[in-house]
Amino acid sequence: MRFHQAVTFLPVEQGLALARAADDQGYAGVYLSDHMFFPRERTSRYTYSTRDDGAPGFGDHWDPDTHWPDPIAFICSLASVTTNLHFTTGVYIAPARDLVTVAKQVGTAAVLTGGRLNLGVGVGWSKEEFDATGQDFATRGRRLDDMIPALRALWAGGWVEYHGAHYDVPSMRMEPSPTAPVPIYGGGHSAPAFRRAATLCDGWIAAGAYKEEEASGYLRHLDEARRRAGRRHEPFAIFLSLWERPDIDLYRRFEEEHGVTDFLCAPGLTARVDASDPPEKQLQARLDASARFADEIVQKAD
């Protein structure tokens, strides 16, 4: 059982201090989300929105001022000041970029982090981002299915090539190449997302935080998808975030009953922080919350 601390929505300049603290406090990793920009005009509906207008949101943490650093660049920075933490994107909207750029950036980051990078991928929901990067929104799911094996091929080292349904890459060298396979985890809880994770990926990442009963239902769907893929007995990472009061016994139950390997937590995000406080006071509140969660939960998981 491992715990990964999310730094999504937090001020990017606090990331280094939070990562150093998490490294010392026994967390297994840091978890980062991905968006390129906040559009002034939006027609896309956030997949998990509970609002009538379909706007994205997480409490009062998601607005035009929210920091969305490029996760691959941010991971390289965080890795430079830590030793043990692994870094997981949850999720990286890979099909909003072109294949070769994704392969180059992620492959380089895997080298610079010493193999401490896990690539969680998803199809995304914001058509505005795809339009801005010139990628087709309508085919994003099918392209991601083709991109996953293509990335593995391009990271193999030496002369590489790939010929698939959506990507055709002639023979090339792309160095430096990762010295070990980069784990790829599929995100989302739709039927296509479960199928993608079960058939193409090394694990699955939850789409948001779930109540206990809801989480159990999704994990049963994931298990069935793995059964259909003939992969129920293969090593498979499961990253879960629970919208419940932190409870080590609850985490142990999900580990034992559903095979959850990794839990996502956000003590820095849920810390009592007053927006009027100076940045150093806000950071200290987040560091204190991280330490409390480590003492009450992370250390008991060993």
C-alpha atoms as one frame of an Amber mdcrd trajectory, in Angstrom:
protein
   0.000   0.000   0.000   1.482   3.294  -1.143   0.320   6.914  -0.798   0.796
   9.666  -3.373   0.195  13.302  -2.557  -1.603  15.416  -5.158  -0.276  18.895
  -5.830  -2.950  19.813  -8.384  -4.513  23.278  -7.906  -1.707  24.397  -5.563
   0.607  27.341  -6.290   3.412  25.975  -8.443   6.081  27.841  -6.472   5.227
  25.734  -3.398   5.803  22.469  -5.233   9.486  22.018  -4.413   9.015  22.448
  -0.672   5.993  20.129  -0.628   7.836  17.455  -2.614  10.897  17.612  -0.365
   8.682  17.238   2.683   6.744  14.335   1.146  10.019  12.608   0.312  11.133
  12.863   3.952   7.718  11.913   5.352   7.505   8.535   3.630   5.064   9.205
   0.811   5.610   7.007  -2.235   5.026   9.738  -4.742   3.508  12.947  -5.984
   0.520  13.102  -8.303   0.042  15.814 -10.952  -2.842  16.635 -13.282  -2.789
  18.244 -16.710  -4.452  21.149 -18.471  -2.852  23.565 -20.900  -4.975  26.648
 -20.343  -8.299  27.999 -19.103 -10.340  29.180 -22.120 -12.146  32.480 -21.831
 -15.004  31.023 -23.864 -15.903  27.384 -23.209 -18.444  25.169 -24.925 -17.036
  21.843 -23.692 -18.719  20.248 -20.703 -16.445  18.930 -17.968 -17.008  15.176
 -17.869 -17.583  15.042 -14.113 -19.266  18.420 -13.632 -22.180  18.658 -11.219
 -23.045  22.159 -12.389 -25.871  23.057 -14.754 -23.524  24.832 -17.157 -21.025
  21.937 -17.218 -18.228  24.108 -15.883 -15.187  22.425 -14.339 -14.641  22.829
 -10.664 -13.393  21.417  -7.416 -14.732  23.529  -4.602 -13.217  26.953  -5.130
  -9.890  25.578  -6.348 -10.455  25.666 -10.122 -10.728  29.100 -11.733  -8.827
  31.095 -14.379  -6.076  31.888 -11.866  -5.426  28.233 -10.967  -1.902  27.083
 -11.785  -1.642  24.309 -14.382   2.114  23.817 -14.902   3.169  21.473 -17.656
   3.334  18.201 -15.710   6.381  16.772 -17.490   8.444  19.924 -16.917   7.192
  20.125 -13.325   8.129  16.491 -12.670  11.709  17.106 -13.789  11.938  20.030
 -11.384  10.482  18.048  -8.471  12.737  15.078  -9.173  15.807  17.295  -8.916
  15.161  17.956  -5.196  13.932  14.486  -4.163  15.394  10.996  -3.962  12.664
   8.411  -3.499   9.406   9.901  -4.744   7.803   8.584  -7.921   5.807  10.992
 -10.058   2.495  10.058 -11.663   0.434  12.084 -14.105  -3.258  11.764 -13.401
  -3.949  12.190 -16.121  -1.821  13.469 -18.991  -3.989  14.325 -22.003  -1.649
  12.625 -24.454  -3.895  12.748 -27.571  -4.033  16.546 -27.312  -0.369  16.442
 -28.377   1.361  14.856 -31.326   2.910  11.427 -30.772   6.572  12.297 -31.365
   6.472  15.284 -28.984   4.925  13.145 -26.242   7.492  10.381 -26.811  10.379
  12.851 -26.702   9.287  14.804 -23.624   8.196  11.838 -21.526  11.162   9.693
 -22.570  13.602  12.445 -21.633  11.833  12.994 -18.300  12.038   9.265 -17.557
  15.810   9.499 -17.965  16.194  12.703 -15.938  14.101  11.326 -13.058  16.073
   8.091 -12.932  13.023   6.042 -13.876  10.718   7.652 -11.298   8.031   8.652
 -13.810   4.645   6.927 -14.255   2.587   8.109 -17.211  -1.117   8.163 -16.456
  -3.036   8.961 -19.649  -6.590   9.904 -20.541  -8.636  11.238 -23.438  -9.532
  14.618 -21.946 -12.755  16.580 -22.247 -11.815  20.115 -23.337 -12.237  20.450
 -27.097 -10.731  23.922 -26.815  -7.334  22.389 -25.944  -7.421  20.020 -28.898
  -8.412  22.823 -31.258  -5.522  24.958 -30.007  -2.965  22.186 -30.617  -4.392
  21.075 -33.948  -5.345  17.580 -32.764  -8.633  15.930 -33.674 -10.986  15.835
 -30.699 -13.418  13.323 -32.213 -10.794  10.576 -32.614  -8.973  11.134 -29.347
  -9.929   7.771 -27.819  -8.943   5.724 -30.846  -5.723   7.693 -31.201  -4.839
   7.112 -27.543  -5.338   3.366 -28.079  -2.800   3.559 -30.897  -0.504   5.982
 -29.074   0.131   3.670 -26.105   1.866   0.887 -28.087   3.499   3.549 -30.274
   5.104   5.187 -27.225   6.451   1.848 -26.041   7.975   1.256 -29.471   9.574
   4.705 -29.662  11.092   4.368 -26.166  12.796   1.058 -26.982  16.145   2.679
 -27.811  18.254   2.415 -30.947  16.581   2.564 -34.334  12.838   2.509 -33.766
   9.689   2.766 -35.875   5.946   2.274 -35.536   3.156   1.561 -37.991  -0.371
   1.633 -36.589  -3.926   2.623 -37.391  -3.415   6.334 -36.620   0.359   6.790
 -36.375   3.006   5.884 -38.907   6.557   6.633 -37.772   9.495   5.802 -40.055
  12.757   4.467 -38.673  14.445   6.989 -36.376  16.712   7.367 -33.344  15.259
   9.141 -30.319  17.889   9.470 -27.613  18.213   9.490 -24.712  15.814   6.594
 -24.333  14.495   5.251 -21.017  16.647   2.519 -19.505  13.532   0.713 -18.223
   9.927   0.594 -19.451   7.849   3.615 -18.485   4.682   2.402 -16.696   1.544
   3.590 -18.489  -1.708   3.787 -16.535  -5.137   4.342 -18.070  -7.407   6.897
 -16.421 -11.182   7.199 -16.327 -14.177   5.118 -15.308 -16.116   4.825 -18.555
 -16.424   1.446 -20.270 -13.829   2.410 -22.940 -11.463   3.627 -20.201 -11.711
   0.333 -18.302 -11.179  -1.595 -21.539  -8.133   0.533 -22.419  -6.553   0.116
 -18.989  -7.210  -3.633 -18.914  -5.923  -4.377 -22.400  -3.189  -1.809 -23.084
  -1.909  -0.440 -19.783   0.105  -1.408 -16.710  -2.552  -0.099 -14.347  -5.592
   2.121 -13.803  -6.075   5.563 -12.250  -9.353   6.737 -10.740 -11.138   9.682
 -12.318 -11.576  11.890  -9.272 -12.398  10.912  -5.700 -15.176   8.435  -4.935
 -17.359   7.553  -1.995 -16.708   4.053  -0.662 -19.658   2.323  -2.335 -19.073
   4.085  -5.654 -15.399   3.128  -5.615 -16.241  -0.530  -4.982 -18.596  -0.522
  -7.970 -16.007   0.932 -10.317 -13.369  -1.506  -9.108 -15.701  -4.410  -9.865
 -16.092  -3.067 -13.424 -12.308  -2.836 -13.700 -11.912  -6.391 -12.455 -14.395
  -7.627 -15.047 -12.528  -5.773 -17.801  -9.285  -7.422 -16.686 -11.004 -10.802
 -16.645 -12.204 -10.330 -20.234  -8.682  -9.303 -21.222  -7.228 -12.411 -19.547
  -5.076 -10.276 -17.244  -6.580 -10.741 -13.779  -3.487 -12.506 -12.472  -0.875
 -10.203 -14.015   0.809  -7.414 -12.017  -1.460  -4.372 -12.293  -1.339  -1.052
 -10.414  -4.590   0.460  -9.163  -4.550   4.118  -8.075  -7.631   5.112  -6.069
  -8.800   8.320  -4.419 -11.513   8.018  -1.774 -13.845  10.856  -0.789 -13.930
   9.628   2.779 -12.346  10.597   6.074  -8.781   9.200   6.077  -8.893   5.777
   7.726  -6.071   3.224   7.571  -8.526   0.350   8.084 -10.602   1.535   5.126
  -7.490   1.676   2.948  -6.448  -1.800   4.058  -9.884  -3.140   3.190  -9.676
  -1.764  -0.352  -6.196  -3.213  -0.667  -7.343  -6.659   0.451 -10.727  -6.822
  -1.284 -10.015  -5.002  -4.531  -6.249  -5.149  -4.996  -5.715  -1.388  -4.705
  -1.974  -0.768  -4.701  -1.800   3.022  -4.469  -3.945   5.667  -2.786  -4.145
   9.309  -3.799  -4.411  11.929  -1.070  -4.397  15.712  -0.930  -3.505  17.005
   2.545  -1.971  20.121   1.044  -5.142  20.928  -0.845  -7.515  20.312   2.062
  -5.354  22.155   4.619  -6.961  25.103   6.383  -5.502  27.986   4.403  -6.734
  31.561   4.420  -6.323  33.222   1.027  -5.436  36.472   2.810  -2.472  34.878
   4.578   1.038  35.534   3.213   2.414  32.773   0.957   4.879  31.510   3.575
   2.049  31.003   6.103  -0.069  29.172   3.520   2.864  26.911   2.656   3.499
  26.112   6.322  -0.155  25.123   6.773   0.168  22.716   3.855   3.427  21.287
   5.170   1.837  20.738   8.574  -1.151  18.976   6.977   1.208  16.754   4.982
   3.079  15.827   8.158  -0.142  14.977  10.025  -1.381  12.709   7.252   2.011
  11.008   7.149   1.965  10.406  10.909  -1.656   9.232  11.058  -1.840   7.203
   7.827   1.334   6.782   5.769   3.530   5.484   8.587   0.859   2.982   9.634
   0.816   1.488   6.146   4.367   0.157   6.451
